Amino acid sequence: MKELIDILNRKRIDFTIDGDKISVGGSLYLEGTGITALPDNLSVGGYLDLEGTGITALPDNLSVGGSLYLRGTGITALPDNLSVGGYLDLRGSSITALPDHFSCEGLYLDPQRISNVAYRENCGYSSRTIFAVWNGSEFRIAAGCFYGTLDEFETAVDEKYSGSAAETYKKAGQDCVSELTEKLNKAA
């Protein structure tokens, strides 16, 4: 806890302490600070950028109101029940599996590195990578900045594309969900 408090004071970032909980109302950019660990019960109201830090594990009861960026960290796993109010960006991280239960508004990752997703590359006109994840309660589809259920994905595709382009995207999403279902059933 002391290491983070020293950094917050040095950067003149407002924070509060309530018992064993540190709350930062705004965003927290920690690259170049030399920090190696975050305290349990940390709450960050804005984004939390850990890119290039020496942090190797996320703390228990971490709350991030904005986006969470983990590129270039040694973090290898996400805690169960992680809640991120914005984007969860795992690209370029050492994470190889998603937790059983997590929530976020958008998900960016290198799908070929994550064992519990199914994906299709070079889909449609934009050559997008589309992938399916299980977040503990439902399947979600990610494609570029889109992140939502299969039904929401299909509706968004129909609003933006028509004809074979729409069908290609929707089939890719459906195939990802089918493949991930099979993968998860084998693991159970």
C-alpha positions as CSV (number, residue, x, y, z in Angstrom):
1,M,0.0,0.0,0.0
2,K,2.8,2.3,0.9
3,E,4.4,2.0,-2.6
4,L,1.2,3.2,-4.3
5,I,0.6,6.0,-1.8
6,D,4.2,7.3,-2.4
7,I,3.5,7.3,-6.2
8,L,0.1,9.0,-5.7
9,N,1.7,11.7,-3.6
10,R,4.6,12.2,-6.0
11,K,2.2,12.5,-8.9
12,R,-0.1,14.8,-6.9
13,I,-3.1,12.5,-7.6
14,D,-6.0,12.9,-5.2
15,F,-7.0,9.7,-3.3
16,T,-8.8,8.6,-0.1
17,I,-8.1,5.9,2.3
18,D,-10.9,4.1,4.2
19,G,-9.5,1.3,6.4
20,D,-7.6,-1.0,4.0
21,K,-9.1,0.5,0.8
22,I,-7.5,3.1,-1.4
23,S,-9.8,5.0,-3.8
24,V,-8.5,7.1,-6.7
25,G,-11.4,9.2,-8.2
26,G,-9.8,9.7,-11.6
27,S,-7.5,7.8,-13.8
28,L,-4.2,6.2,-12.9
29,Y,-1.3,5.9,-15.3
30,L,1.6,4.0,-13.7
31,E,4.0,3.3,-16.6
32,G,7.5,4.3,-15.6
33,T,6.8,4.4,-11.9
34,G,8.7,1.2,-11.0
35,I,5.7,-0.1,-9.1
36,T,5.7,-3.9,-8.7
37,A,2.4,-4.5,-6.8
38,L,-1.0,-3.0,-6.2
39,P,-2.8,-3.2,-2.8
40,D,-5.9,-5.2,-2.3
41,N,-9.2,-3.3,-2.3
42,L,-7.9,-0.7,-4.8
43,S,-10.6,1.4,-6.5
44,V,-9.9,3.5,-9.5
45,G,-12.7,5.7,-10.9
46,G,-11.2,6.2,-14.3
47,Y,-8.8,4.2,-16.4
48,L,-6.0,2.1,-14.9
49,D,-2.9,1.8,-17.2
50,L,-0.3,-0.7,-16.0
51,E,1.6,-0.9,-19.3
52,G,5.3,-1.6,-18.8
53,T,5.1,-1.9,-15.0
54,G,6.6,-4.7,-12.9
55,I,3.2,-5.8,-11.7
56,T,2.7,-9.5,-12.0
57,A,-0.7,-10.0,-10.4
58,L,-3.8,-8.0,-10.0
59,P,-5.0,-7.5,-6.4
60,D,-8.1,-8.9,-4.8
61,N,-11.2,-6.7,-5.0
62,L,-9.8,-4.4,-7.7
63,S,-12.4,-2.1,-9.1
64,V,-11.8,-0.1,-12.3
65,G,-14.5,2.4,-13.4
66,G,-12.9,3.1,-16.8
67,S,-10.7,1.0,-18.9
68,L,-7.9,-1.4,-17.8
69,Y,-4.7,-1.7,-19.9
70,L,-2.4,-4.6,-19.3
71,R,-0.1,-4.5,-22.3
72,G,3.5,-5.2,-21.6
73,T,2.9,-6.5,-18.0
74,G,4.0,-9.8,-16.5
75,I,0.4,-10.5,-15.3
76,T,-0.5,-14.0,-16.3
77,A,-4.0,-14.4,-14.9
78,L,-7.1,-12.2,-14.2
79,P,-8.9,-12.6,-10.9
80,D,-12.4,-14.1,-10.9
81,N,-15.2,-11.5,-10.7
82,L,-13.1,-8.8,-12.3
83,S,-15.3,-5.8,-13.1
84,V,-14.1,-3.2,-15.6
85,G,-16.4,-0.3,-16.5
86,G,-14.7,0.4,-19.8
87,Y,-12.4,-1.6,-22.1
88,L,-10.3,-4.5,-20.9
89,D,-7.2,-4.5,-23.1
90,L,-5.1,-7.6,-22.8
91,R,-3.2,-7.3,-26.1
92,G,0.5,-7.9,-25.6
93,S,0.0,-9.2,-22.1
94,S,1.0,-12.6,-20.7
95,I,-2.6,-13.7,-20.0
96,T,-3.5,-17.0,-21.6
97,A,-7.0,-17.6,-20.3
98,L,-10.0,-15.5,-19.2
99,P,-11.4,-15.9,-15.7
100,D,-14.7,-17.8,-15.0
101,H,-16.6,-14.6,-14.2
102,F,-15.7,-11.1,-15.4
103,S,-17.4,-8.1,-16.9
104,C,-16.3,-5.2,-19.1
105,E,-17.8,-2.9,-21.8
106,G,-15.3,-3.9,-24.4
107,L,-12.6,-6.6,-24.8
108,Y,-9.3,-6.4,-26.8
109,L,-7.0,-9.4,-26.8
110,D,-4.8,-11.6,-28.9
111,P,-7.2,-14.4,-29.4
112,Q,-4.6,-16.9,-30.6
113,R,-2.9,-16.6,-27.2
114,I,-6.1,-17.2,-25.1
115,S,-7.1,-20.8,-24.5
116,N,-10.7,-20.3,-23.7
117,V,-11.9,-18.3,-26.7
118,A,-12.8,-19.3,-30.3
119,Y,-12.1,-17.0,-33.1
120,R,-12.2,-16.4,-36.9
121,E,-9.6,-14.2,-38.6
122,N,-10.0,-12.2,-41.8
123,C,-13.8,-11.9,-41.7
124,G,-15.7,-9.8,-44.1
125,Y,-14.7,-6.6,-46.0
126,S,-12.6,-5.3,-43.1
127,S,-10.7,-8.6,-42.5
128,R,-11.7,-8.4,-38.9
129,T,-11.0,-11.0,-36.2
130,I,-14.2,-12.0,-34.5
131,F,-14.1,-14.0,-31.3
132,A,-16.4,-15.5,-28.8
133,V,-15.8,-15.6,-25.0
134,W,-17.8,-17.0,-22.1
135,N,-18.0,-14.5,-19.2
136,G,-19.5,-16.9,-16.7
137,S,-23.1,-16.2,-17.6
138,E,-23.3,-15.8,-21.3
139,F,-21.4,-15.9,-24.6
140,R,-20.2,-12.6,-25.9
141,I,-18.8,-11.7,-29.3
142,A,-16.0,-9.2,-29.9
143,A,-15.2,-7.7,-33.2
144,G,-13.3,-4.4,-33.3
145,C,-14.9,-2.1,-30.8
146,F,-18.1,-4.2,-30.6
147,Y,-18.6,-6.4,-27.6
148,G,-22.0,-7.9,-26.8
149,T,-24.2,-11.0,-27.0
150,L,-24.6,-13.0,-30.3
151,D,-28.1,-11.5,-30.8
152,E,-26.7,-8.0,-30.3
153,F,-23.9,-8.7,-32.7
154,E,-26.3,-10.0,-35.4
155,T,-28.5,-6.9,-35.0
156,A,-25.5,-4.6,-35.2
157,V,-24.2,-6.5,-38.3
158,D,-27.7,-6.2,-40.0
159,E,-27.7,-2.4,-39.3
160,K,-24.3,-1.9,-40.9
161,Y,-24.0,-4.5,-43.6
162,S,-26.3,-6.3,-46.1
163,G,-26.3,-9.4,-48.2
164,S,-23.3,-11.7,-48.2
165,A,-21.2,-9.4,-46.0
166,A,-23.7,-9.5,-43.2
167,E,-24.2,-13.3,-43.6
168,T,-20.4,-13.8,-43.5
169,Y,-20.0,-11.8,-40.2
170,K,-23.0,-13.5,-38.6
171,K,-21.9,-17.0,-39.6
172,A,-18.4,-16.3,-38.1
173,G,-20.0,-15.2,-34.8
174,Q,-22.3,-18.3,-34.7
175,D,-19.3,-20.6,-35.6
176,C,-17.2,-19.1,-32.8
177,V,-20.0,-19.7,-30.2
178,S,-20.5,-23.3,-31.5
179,E,-16.8,-24.0,-31.3
180,L,-16.4,-22.5,-27.9
181,T,-19.4,-24.4,-26.6
182,E,-17.8,-27.6,-27.7
183,K,-14.4,-26.6,-26.2
184,L,-16.0,-25.7,-22.8
185,N,-18.1,-29.0,-22.8
186,K,-14.9,-31.0,-23.3
187,A,-13.1,-29.2,-20.5
188,A,-16.0,-29.8,-18.0
